């Protein structure tokens, strides 16, 4: 394996656009959008690699395992974002999906210098959550060379923990330590090396696909509805009310009363069926 940083990274190659500062605002926007349009096609090519990872995560979570994301910078923030949205969207416990970022929670808002260069911090972070061999750890690294992620996955494998990765460089070092490697090759960025752009978009799309597919597989979606969502604001109460209104042929007021009485769409549906 090449040493970290020695490989020729596609994510670091020069943008095919020159003299960005001379472009008009509209030209910049059009060119960024032109590049962004290619991302979904790159993700589509990776679906055969995403599928077995999703199946493995579902299998392990049904036996009590958890899903962890580890990453640094933009990649770490995207993992935390995806993890943090699972409880309100699917009504699952906070510890079903856990996102960890190099440098800790303070790095979510502000970069922590050299945090991503640690060879031991990821494993220490995982141990604080009592990581075990029922869990799955997915490393997110656009470059595929981030020490925090690479060595975190390496130590996981040494301890019998299933691993996956999401990277945007083919043959990246992180792949060696991923049982389920996902490569989404989006090419050079519009601004050279700015992987918060296409690479970040690709990672977000893949994370959406993983967590949503897993939660559907775990039975947290009924038909196409988020029946276990937390009723944490008026918009979601209204959404849940309308779900019950249409499903049970009730008035809006009756549906809302039933929803608030039981606290979730699923519980309200189940209680209504029991009464019938």
N, C-alpha and C positions, 0 to 999 in steps of 0.2 A: 504494500500500500504506500502511496506517495505521502510524504509528510504534509501536515496541514498547511495550506497556503502555497504549496509548490505546484499544484495542478493548474492547468489553463482553464479558468472559470468562464463559462459563457456569461454568467451574471456580471462579470467584470469587463467584458469586451466593450469596445467603444460603440457608442450609439451610431446608428446609420444616418442620423440627422446631425448636421453641422451648423455652427453659428446660431444657436438657439436665441441668443440675445438680440439677433437682428430680425427675428420673426415678429409678426403682429400677434396680438393676443388671440385672434381667431385662428391663425395658422398654428400656433402652439396647441390650442385646444383640439383642432382637427387632427393634428398629428398624434397627439396623445391618444385620442379616441381610436385612430386608425390602428395603433399598436394594441390597445386594449381589446379590440375586436378579435385578435388572434388568440387571446388567453383561453376562452372557452373551448376552442378546438384542441388546444394543447392538453387541457384537462380531460377532454373526451378520450384522447389516446391513452390516458392513464387509467381509465375505468377498469380494465382487466387486472390491474395491480391493486386498485382500491377495493374491489369486490372481496377477495379472500381475507383482507384485513378486517373489513366490516363483519364478515361471518365469524371470524375468530373472536372479535370483541363481543359480539352478541352472545356467543357460546359461553365465554368466560363470565360475562356480567350476569347471565342467568344462573350461574353457580356462585354468585356473590362477589365477583371481581369488580374492579374499577378501571376507568380509563384515565390515564394521565397524559398531558401534553407538556413537553419541556422545550424551551426555546429562549433565544436572546433577542433583544431589540424588537423590531417589528414582528418577527416570527413569534416571540414569546407573548407579545401583546395580543396577537391574533388568537393564540391558543387560550389565553385567559378570557378573551371575549367570547369565544365559542363555548367554553366551559361554563362561564357565568350566565349564559343565556339558557342553559338546559333546565335549571330548576323552575324559572318562571314560565317557560314555554311548555314544558312537559310535566311539570309538577313532581319532579324527582328530587331526592335528597341532594344536598349540596356536595356530598362526597362521592356521587356516582361518576362525575367527570370533574377532574381537577387540573387546572392550568398552573404551571410553574414557570417563572421567568428568572433568568440570570440576574443577580443583583437584588432579588426580592421585590416586595410590593412597591417599594419606592421607585423601582425601575419602570413601572407601568407608565408613569407620567414624565419621568426625567431619566435620561441615560446615566447609567452607573459605569464609570470608567473601568475598563479591563475586566468587568464582571464575567463577560462571555469567555474569557481566556482560562478560567479555572478548570482543572482536570477533575476535581473532586466535589465541587459544589453541588452539581446536579444530583449526585447520589446522596449527599447529605440532605438536600432538600426533600428528596423522595423518602428517605428514612424517617423524616419527621412525620410523614403520613403512614408510617408502618407498611411500606411497600412490601408486597409478597408475591409469590408465584402464581396467584390467581389473577393478578392485575395485568394490564397491557400498558406499555409506555410508548408513545409516539413522539419522536423527536422532529421538530420543525426547524429547518435551516435552509434558507434559500441557497447559500453557497455550498452547503453540505460539508463545511470544514470547521464549523464553530466548535471549539474544544468543549464547552459546557455541554453541548448536545452529543457530540461524538463520544466523549468519554462517559457521559451519562448512560448512553445506550450500551456501550461496551461493558460497563459494570453491571448493568441490568442483565445482559446475556450471561455474564459470568455467574450470576445468581439465579439463573433459570427463569428469568422473567421475559415474557414475550414482548418483542419490540417491533415498531414500524417507524418509518420516517417519511417526511415530505420534503423534497429538495428540488431545486431547479437547475442543477448541474448533473449531467450524465456521468456516471462512474465516480461520484463524489465519495470521499472517505466514509461519510456517515452510512453509506449503503452497506458497507461490510458488516456493520453491527445492527442491521435491521433485518428481522425475519421477514418483514413485509415492506420492502422499499417501494416508495412511490416517487417517480421522477416526472416532473411536469416541466418540460423544456420550453420556456417562453422566449428565449433569445435575449439579446442585449436590451437594456432599458433605454427609454427615450432620453433620460438624463443618465449618462454613463455611471453604472454601478449603483443607481438608486433603486434598490430591490424592494422598497416600500411600494413601488409602482406595479409593474406586471407580475413580478414574482409574488408580491404581497397579495395581489388580487387572486392569483392562482391558488395560493395557500388558503385564502378565505373561502374560495369556492370548494376546495377539497374538504376543508373542515366542516363546512355546511353539509356536504354530502355524507361525511362520516357520521357526525352526530345525529343528523336527521334520520338516516337509514338505521342506525343503531336503536334510536328511540322508537321508531316504527316497529323494528324487530322485537323490542322489549314490550310491545303492546301499549305504548303511550299515545297512540293515535287511533281514533275510531273513524272508519271511512276516510275522510280527508280532514278531519277536525281535531283541534288541540283540546280534547275533552278533559285533560288533566291540568290545563294551564292555571296558574295562580291568578286569583281575582284581585289584582293589586292596584287597579285604577278603574275609573268609570268606563273607559273605552273597552276594557276587557270584560267588565260586568255586562256592558251592552252587547258585546260579541257573544258571550255565553248565553245571555237571555235570548238572543235571536236564534242561536243553535237549538235551544230547547223549544222555542216557539214553533219553529219549522218541523222539528223532529216529532213533537208530541201534539201538534195542532192546538196549541194553547194561545190565549191572548198574551200580549206582551207583558201585561201586569202579572198574570198568573205564572208565566215562565220566570219572570224576575224574582218573584216571591219564592218559587221552588228552588231556584238557583241559590239565592242567599241563604235559604234554610239549610241547604246541604253543603254549600261551599265549593262545589265543582260541578261541571256539566256531567261528568261520568256518574258521580254519586246521585245527582238529581235524576238522571235517566234510570239508574238501577232502582232507586226508590219508587219511581213511578211504575216500573214494570212489576215490582213486588206488590204494589197496591192493586194493580190490575189482576 
